[in-house]
Amino acid sequence: MLVTKPAFSTDYHPQKDGLAETLIQTMEYNLRRLCSYGMEYKDHKGYTHGWVNITLLQAVQLAYNTSQHSTTGKTLSLVEKRWNALLPVDHMKKNLLTIHSTAKNFLEMWKRACDTAAKFIAEAKEFNKQMWDKSHMEPDFKQGDQVLVSTLNLNNFKGPKKMRDSFVGPFTIVGLIGENAVEVKLTEEFSRKHPVFPVSLGKPYIQTEANKFPSRKKNPTPPERVEVEDSPGPVNKIFEARKIRLNGKDQRQYLVRFKERTTDKYKWCGIPYLIGPVSSEISFIRL
């Protein structure tokens, strides 16, 4: 009806599963090693062969296309073209008695170039694997451990996204959901969120060692907020202000402590409760 043509990517498309990024990183590490090895090659006869413009890049291309993939178990040329590239040396007769010195030197130089390119490609793949595993290792979480949770999927923060904390917590693990998810005990601020998170969004919480950092100040623990049903008396002190929406209207509330009450009794009150000397502080509290 809409005259649309569906265009789906094939299984061998490099941009579908990250193969393009892997190829770029591997070739970058490989070329760095080759450039540090030397731009030219001299054989035992004293002939200088340019590696970059003549032999090296061709050897790198051949070595990479004929290298065995760890997933498919086959070479890239065999998967895409159904055949591996052959060189003239593969069709040469092996039982020749005499070979021209120039051809022999070129053959030796080409073999050394291919062997060096294959060696550096293997080293580049191993280095790329080490760098990936270094930042993608799944931690071994256990019940009772404290973890920090990523704020990637949390949307209850104010302000610009780039100014937010990358992780929040710590939270205590109360259970393991299989091998790829954990259930944590969320605080009051995140009580409306689902307590189950994948292990990729969490990291172990490392407590600060006070003996190594004696001058570091600890954040004061906020007082426990307890709602009281009635107003027992005049207000003693205002701690915090917030704006809520009740009955379709925005209303201001203040976290206050009343006189002749214990220090752990607090209440969110509106302006009508703020009667007395402390009411002069309202003008200095803004959201």
C-alpha positions, 0 to 999 in steps of 0.5 A: 500500500505504501509502496515501500521496499524492505531492505534487510541486512545480510548475515555477512554485513559488517555493520550489523554485528560490529565486525567493521569496528573490529576490523578497523581496530585490528588493522590499526594495531597491525599497521602500528606494529608494521610501521614501527618494524620498518618501512623498508626491507633489505635482503642478504644481497643488499637489494632494498624492497619497499614494504609499504608501496610494493609488498607489505600492504598486499601481504597484509591483505592476503594474510588477513583474508586467509586467516581463520575466523574464531567463530566460523572456523573458516577464512574470510575469503572462503566464506565470502567468495567460496575460495581462497586466493592463490599466488603464482608461487602456488603454481610454480614447479617445486622440482626445478633444479635452478631458479633465477637469483632475482626470482629467488630473492623476490620469493624469499622477500615475499614469504618473509613479508607474508609471515611478518604480516600474519604474525602481527595480525595475530598479535593485533587480534590478541591485543584487541581481545585483551583490551575488550576483556579488560573493560567487559569482564562480568564481576562475580557478585554474591548475596550481601555484596554492595554494588553501584548501579548505572544511571543509564536507564534511570530517568528520575534525575533533574538537570542535564544528562551529562552532569549526572552521576554515572552510578548511584548507590551503594545498594545491597544485593538481596538475591541473584537472578540466574547468572546475568541479573541481581536483585538489590535493595533500593533506597527510598529515592528509587523505591518506585524502580524495579529492583532487578538489574543486569550485571552489566549495569552494576559494578562492585562498591569499594569503601574508602579506607579511612587510614589511607585518606585521613583528611577526607571528609565524610558526607553527613548522614541526612536525618530520617524523615518521619511523617507525623499526623498532626502539628504538635506545636510551633515550628522550630526549624526548616530544613528543606523545601519541595514543590508537589502537585495536589488537586491539579495545583502546584503547592510548596511544602517544607520539611520542618521540625516542631518545638518540644519534639524529639530530633527524629520527628519531621514533617512536610508542611504547607505555609499555613503551619509555618506560624511563628518566628521561623516564618521569616525564613520562608522568603529565603527558601526557593525551589 
